[in-house]
Amino acid sequence: MVLNDIFISYSRRDSTFVNRLNQKLHEEGLDVWIDWEDIPYSSNWWNEISQAVDGASAFVCVLSDDYFKSETCEAELKLAEERNKRIIPVCYKDFDRKLNNSNAV
C-alpha cells in the first residue's frame, strides 16, 4: 500500500495551479501523491489511485467547475468519502454550485 501525507485530486485543466500547490506542499516537507508522478506506465491506473487514497492521511480536492465536470474526480472523491478520509477542499476557481451534483463538498 502507498503511504503518503496527502493525495491530490484535481482536474487536468487546473494542472498549472496544482503543480504550484504540489511544490509548496513538498517544500513544507509533506509527502504528496499525485498522478503525474506516481502512476507507473502500463499499470492499472484506478487500482493505483485506490491504493493511494487508502494510504493517504488526507485527501485534497482542488475545486473548480472542471473538477465537478470530471467523472474521475467524482469517483476519487466518492472513494475518499467511503474510506472516511479527511477531505480538504481547496477552492481554486469559483464554481457554479447549482451545477455541482456532488453532496460531498
N, C-alpha and C positions, 0 to 999 in steps of 0.2 A: 504494500500500500504506500502511496505517495504521502509524505508528511510535510506540510507547509503551514506557514502562519496565515496566508491569505490566498484565496482563489479569486481571480478577477473574471467576471462575466461582463461582456460588452458587445456592442455591435461593431463589426469591422469598419463601418463608416465613421466611427469615433476613434479610430486607431491612433491618430496623432496625439489626442489628449491622453489616451490610455497609455501610450508609450511614455509620456512625461510622468504620469501617475506611477507607473511601474518603476521608473528610475528613482523617483523620490522615495518610494517605499523601500527600495533596495538600499538607498543612501541612509535610511533610518535603521538599517540592519534587519529588516524583515525578509523572510524567505517567501517569495511570491511565486505562485503557479499561474502561468499564462500560456494560452495555447500555442502562440507562435514560437515559444522557447521549449515547450515541454511535451509535445506530441511527436514521437518518432515517426518518420515516414513509414508507410505501409502498415501502420498499426490500426487497430480498431479504435477510431477516434472517440466514439461515445464511451467505450469501456475506459479509455484513458481519462476522459472528463469525469466519469462517475467515480473512479478511484481517487482522482484529485479532489473532488468535492468531499468525499468521505474522509480524506486525510487532512483537510484544511481546518484550521481553528476558526476562521471567519470567511464569509462569502461576501465579496464586494461586488455590487452590481452598479454599473455606470449607466445611469438613466438618461434616456433621450427618446424622442419619437421613434428613432431607428431601433432602439433596444426593444421597445414594445411591439414593433412590427416583426421582430425576428422570432421564428419558431424555435430556433436553437436556444436563444436567450431565455425564452419562456420555459423550455424544458429544463435548462440548467437551474433556473430559479425554483421551479417546482421540485426538482431533486433536492436542492438545498433545504427547502421547507420540510420535505419528507424526512430528511436526515437531521432535522432540528438544529441546523447550523445557525450561528449568529450571523444575521444578514445586515450588512451595512450598505445602505443606498448612498450613492454619490450622484447628485443631480448635476450632470454635465451641461445639458441644454434644457430649456423649457420644453415641456411636453404637454400634449393635449390630454388631460385626464379623462375626458369623455371617450377618447379612442382607446384608452388603456383597458384591456379586458382582464388584466391580472388583478386579483384581490390581495396580492402579497405585499405590495408596497404602498 
